[in-house]
């Protein structure tokens, strides 16, 4: 599929519409899509006739299942530049969405992971449906929760952000609304009507943000109870521990099946990813958005130079044996110096937002 076919743009009735158009690949985000979206958002930002932006995913399975990490994996193995270019441009796009001055509505109807979270969470409105499955699963592929995770995860309620970062836990719509990663819930069958309403909205009637709220309010419903809320006290208690090892010890000491399940999940992740991610989230609580993105680019390049990302993609997406051989394979072997090296400045290669 040509790059121009992977993402579609349309203006209708004062709204700019973006459609991620790789349904067979669960709308996974390619560099071509990123590079098409950046100038389009710039144009709509400066166009007085465009009052809001709505982004959706083609097909009935996914909004966006993440970045095209398979392509990054191949580039890393073959010495290609995509390991630098993909993250650099993706993070610039994340920032553009974060600072976008007009309402930006992401319809996260279906699978929304990694890069798909980056295309949605930084916007003003995130509409979930009963088909929403949202996650940041990067520690399970030898990476870290990026696309702004350094900034938005520490700012979720309590210790939920660190919980999501270390486990890759999958949220449904009720959980996503409870955490604040989604702002509203609309049933999947109501989405076409919602999208059409943005194309026919009377933007001359008043404030664009208020009109977007009104359009969504007319379609939204109650997502039901959040299952994650039931475990909030245990999450806040266990994930307040001062290290990954201490979190595991706290989970092991908790009664019940759920803490044991969470501990098993964590123990399957890359030890390096877990410890770097713990440090990332702790540091991120004190960073502004731009500083967080600069730090993420440093992390991305450190992981591209390591072994676990390639092993994780091999195990999950290439050979699909789901038996990664992490290096090192134990948390105790990941030293403070190894962790801190991931945060080292890159000099003139650091991320900029010129």
C-alpha positions in Angstrom: 0.0 0.0 0.0 1.4 3.4 -1.0 2.0 5.9 1.8 -0.7 8.2 0.4 -3.2 5.3 0.9 -2.2 4.6 4.5 -3.9 7.8 5.8 -6.7 9.9 4.5 -7.6 13.5 5.1 -10.9 15.3 4.4 -12.4 18.7 5.3 -16.2 18.8 5.8 -18.3 21.5 7.5 -15.4 23.1 9.3 -14.0 19.8 10.6 -10.8 18.2 9.5 -11.1 14.4 9.4 -8.2 12.0 9.6 -8.6 8.3 8.9 -5.9 5.8 9.7 -6.2 3.4 6.7 -4.3 0.2 7.4 -7.1 -2.0 8.7 -5.3 -5.3 7.9 -2.4 -4.1 10.0 -4.7 -2.8 12.7 -3.9 0.7 11.5 -0.3 0.5 12.8 1.4 3.8 12.4 4.1 4.0 9.7 6.7 6.8 9.2 4.8 7.7 6.0 1.6 8.3 8.0 3.4 10.4 10.6 5.0 12.5 7.9 1.7 13.0 6.1 -0.1 13.9 9.4 2.4 16.6 10.6 2.0 19.1 7.7 -1.8 18.4 7.6 -2.2 19.3 11.2 0.0 22.4 10.7 -2.3 23.5 7.8 -5.5 22.9 9.8 -4.0 24.7 12.9 -3.5 27.8 10.8 -6.8 27.5 8.8 -9.4 29.7 10.4 -12.1 27.7 8.6 -11.2 24.5 10.3 -12.6 24.5 13.9 -11.8 21.0 15.0 -10.1 17.7 14.0 -11.5 14.2 14.3 -9.3 11.1 14.0 -10.6 7.6 13.5 -9.3 4.2 12.4 -10.5 2.3 9.3 -12.1 -1.1 9.8 -13.9 -2.5 12.8 -11.1 -3.9 14.9 -8.7 -1.1 15.8 -8.1 2.6 16.2 -4.3 2.1 16.0 -2.5 -0.9 17.4 0.8 1.0 17.8 3.8 2.1 15.8 5.1 -0.1 13.0 7.7 -1.7 15.3 8.3 -4.6 12.9 9.7 -2.1 10.4 11.9 -0.5 13.1 13.1 -3.9 14.1 14.1 -4.7 10.5 15.9 -1.3 10.2 17.8 -1.9 13.4 19.0 -5.3 12.3 20.1 -4.0 8.9 21.6 -0.7 10.0 18.8 1.5 8.6 18.0 5.0 9.7 14.4 4.3 10.6 15.5 3.6 14.2 16.2 7.3 14.5 13.7 8.8 12.1 10.6 7.0 13.2 10.9 8.0 16.9 12.1 11.5 16.2 9.1 12.3 13.9 6.6 10.3 16.0 7.5 12.3 19.1 7.3 15.6 17.2 3.8 14.5 16.1 2.9 13.7 19.7 3.9 17.1 20.8 2.0 18.8 17.9 -1.2 17.1 19.1 -0.4 18.1 22.7 -0.1 21.8 21.8 -2.8 21.8 19.1 -4.9 24.9 19.8 -8.2 23.5 18.5 -10.4 20.6 19.7 -8.8 17.3 18.6 -11.2 14.3 19.0 -9.8 10.8 18.8 -12.3 8.0 18.4 -10.6 5.0 20.0 -13.1 2.4 18.8 -11.1 -0.8 19.1 -7.5 -1.7 19.8 -5.5 1.3 20.9 -2.0 0.5 22.0 1.4 2.3 22.2 1.6 4.7 19.2 -2.2 4.7 19.0 -2.3 6.0 22.6 0.1 8.7 21.4 -2.3 9.7 18.7 -5.2 10.1 21.1 -4.3 10.8 24.7 -2.6 14.2 24.0 -5.8 15.5 22.3 -8.6 17.4 24.0 -11.2 14.5 23.6 -10.8 10.7 23.6 -14.0 8.8 22.9 -14.0 5.1 23.9 -16.5 2.4 23.0 -17.3 -1.1 24.2 -14.7 -2.3 21.7 -11.9 -0.2 23.2 -8.9 -2.1 24.4 -6.2 0.3 25.5 -2.7 -0.6 26.6 0.9 0.5 26.8 2.6 -3.0 26.4 6.1 -1.9 25.7 7.9 -3.6 28.6 6.8 -6.9 27.1 8.7 -6.2 23.8 11.9 -4.9 25.4 11.0 -1.2 25.1 9.5 1.4 27.4 6.1 3.2 27.4 6.9 6.1 25.1 4.8 8.5 22.9 4.5 10.8 25.9 4.1 8.1 28.5 6.9 9.8 30.5 4.5 12.8 30.9 1.0 11.4 31.0 1.5 8.2 33.0 2.8 9.8 36.2 -0.2 12.2 36.1 -2.8 9.5 36.2 -4.6 8.9 39.6 -2.5 7.4 42.3 0.0 4.8 41.1 -2.1 3.7 38.1 0.4 5.1 35.6 3.3 3.0 37.0 1.0 0.0 37.2 0.1 0.3 33.5 3.7 1.0 32.5 5.2 -2.1 34.2 2.4 -4.5 33.3 1.0 -3.5 29.9 -2.4 -4.1 31.5 -5.3 -3.9 29.0 -8.0 -1.4 29.8 -11.6 -1.5 28.6 -13.7 1.6 28.1 -14.8 1.9 31.7 -11.2 1.5 32.9 -9.9 4.1 30.4 -12.5 6.6 31.5 -11.8 5.9 35.1 -8.1 6.5 34.6 -8.6 9.6 32.5 -7.1 8.1 29.3 -10.5 8.4 27.7 -12.8 11.4 28.3 -16.1 9.9 27.1 -17.9 6.7 26.2 -20.1 6.3 23.1 -21.4 2.9 21.9 -19.7 1.6 18.8 -23.0 1.7 16.8 -23.3 5.4 17.7 -19.9 6.4 16.3 -20.9 6.9 12.7 -23.6 9.4 13.9 -21.1 11.1 16.1 -18.6 11.6 13.3 -21.3 12.8 10.9 -22.4 15.3 13.6 -19.0 16.9 13.5 -19.3 17.3 9.7 -22.6 19.1 10.0 -22.0 21.1 13.2 -22.8 24.9 13.2 -19.4 26.2 14.2 -20.7 29.8 13.8 -22.9 29.2 16.9 -20.1 29.8 19.4 -17.0 28.4 21.1 -15.6 25.4 19.3 -14.6 23.6 22.5 -18.1 24.0 23.9 -19.7 22.8 20.6 -17.5 19.7 20.6 -18.6 19.0 24.2 -22.2 19.4 23.1 -21.9 17.1 20.2 -20.3 14.4 22.3 -22.7 14.9 25.2 -25.7 14.2 22.9 -24.2 10.8 22.0 -22.4 9.7 25.1 -23.5 7.0 27.5 -22.3 5.6 30.8 -19.5 3.0 30.3 -20.4 1.0 33.4 -18.2 0.2 36.4 -14.5 0.0 36.1 -13.0 -3.3 37.1 -9.7 -1.6 37.7 -11.3 0.6 40.4 -11.9 -2.5 42.5 -8.1 -3.0 42.7 -7.2 0.7 43.2 -6.2 0.4 46.8 -3.9 -2.5 46.1 -2.4 -0.8 43.1 -1.7 2.4 45.1 -0.3 0.4 48.0 2.0 -2.0 46.1 3.2 0.3 43.3 4.2 2.9 45.9 7.1 0.7 46.7 10.6 2.2 46.0 11.8 -0.3 43.3 10.6 -3.0 40.9 11.8 -5.7 43.3 10.0 -4.1 46.2 6.8 -3.8 44.1 7.0 -7.6 43.4 7.6 -8.3 47.1 4.5 -6.2 48.0 2.4 -8.0 45.4 3.6 -11.4 46.7 2.5 -10.3 50.2 -1.0 -9.3 49.1 -3.8 -11.8 49.6 -5.9 -13.0 46.6 -5.4 -14.2 43.1 -5.2 -10.8 41.4 -1.9 -9.5 42.9 -0.3 -12.9 42.1 -1.5 -12.5 38.5 0.0 -9.1 38.3 3.3 -10.3 39.7 3.5 -13.1 37.1 2.9 -10.6 34.4 5.7 -8.3 35.6 8.2 -11.2 35.9 7.7 -12.0 32.2 8.7 -8.6 31.1 12.2 -7.4 30.1 14.2 -6.7 33.3 16.0 -3.8 31.7 12.7 -2.4 30.4 11.1 -2.7 33.9 13.9 -0.9 35.7 14.3 1.8 33.1 10.6 2.3 33.0 10.4 2.6 36.8 13.0 5.4 36.6 11.3 7.0 33.6 8.0 7.3 35.4 9.6 8.6 38.6 11.6 11.2 36.6 8.6 12.1 34.4 6.5 13.3 37.3 8.8 16.4 37.6 9.2 17.1 33.8 7.3 19.4 31.5 6.0 17.9 28.3 8.9 19.0 26.0 11.5 17.8 28.5 9.7 14.4 28.8 9.8 14.0 25.0 13.5 14.9 24.8 14.1 12.2 27.5 12.1 9.7 25.6 14.1 10.1 22.4 17.3 9.5 24.5 15.6 6.3 25.9 14.5 5.2 22.4 18.0 5.4 21.0 19.5 3.5 24.0 17.0 0.7 23.5 17.7 0.7 19.7 21.4 0.1 20.7 20.6 -2.7 23.1 19.4 -6.3 22.7 16.0 -6.7 24.4 13.9 -4.8 21.8 15.1 -7.0 19.0 14.6 -10.1 21.1 11.1 -8.9 22.2 10.0 -8.3 18.6 11.4 -11.6 17.5 9.5 -13.5 20.3 6.2 -11.7 19.8 6.0 -10.7 16.2 8.6 -12.7 14.2 8.9 -16.2 15.5 5.9 -15.8 17.8 7.2 -18.3 20.3 6.6 -15.8 23.2 9.7 -17.1 24.9 12.1 -14.1 24.9 15.6 -14.5 26.2 16.2 -11.2 27.9 19.7 -9.9 28.4 20.2 -9.7 31.3 17.5 -12.1 32.3 17.2 -11.1 36.0 16.3 -7.8 37.7 19.3 -8.1 40.0 21.7 -8.0 37.1 20.3 -4.6 35.9 22.6 -2.1 37.7 22.0 1.5 38.5 24.7 2.5 36.0 23.0 0.5 33.3 19.7 2.2 34.0 21.2 5.7 34.1 23.0 5.2 30.8 19.7 5.1 29.0 19.0 8.7 30.0 22.4 10.0 28.7 22.1 13.2 26.5 22.7 12.7 22.8 24.4 16.1 22.1 23.5 17.5 18.7 21.3 14.4 18.1 18.9 15.2 20.9 15.3 15.8 20.0 14.4 19.3 19.0 11.1 21.0 18.1 12.3 23.5 15.5 
